[in-house]
Amino acid sequence: MVFLYAIATYICTVILKERSVMKVVKNLTVAAALLISSLGLANGNTTDFGKKVVAKYEVEKNLVKVNLDPVFIKKGQKVMMNLLNISQGKVLLKVYDSKNRLVFNQAIDGDVVVEKSFNFEKAFEDNYTIVVVDKFGTYKETVEVR
């Protein structure tokens, strides 16, 4: 605002002192160029030849990227599963033994966060496969019970 006041004062003094139209047009052109460049610098888009704008979009890309795969954590004979279900659609949880027999089946619908703990401490010795199915894919985790 102080900058605009200084330009306006300068233009008024030039117009009053010199009645030449060419000098007035020349001074108005210089004032307009200064005003436009100051507005461009205030927006921050013209500095570093656009590097700030590119960096801004790179940061936004990194912030938006979210891994939607479930997380499996094994602690002894227990497996904890956590899934971020952004779509809030149906999630199927199944457990199969080594002979491909269904041991556990559950459908969860509408939850944003799906958490499930599987306890294999009292299970028969075998290899079990935990299957998680959501809108984005099918995920598997294998547990060996001894």
Secondary structure, DSSP 8 states (H G I E B T S, - for coil): -HHHHHHHHHHHHHHHH---HHHHHHHHHHHHHHHHHHHHHHHTSSGGGGHHHHHHHHHHHHHH----S-EEEEETTEEEEEEE-TT--EEEEEEE-TT--EEEEEEEES-SEEEEEEE-TTS-SEEEEEEEEETTEEEEEEEEE-
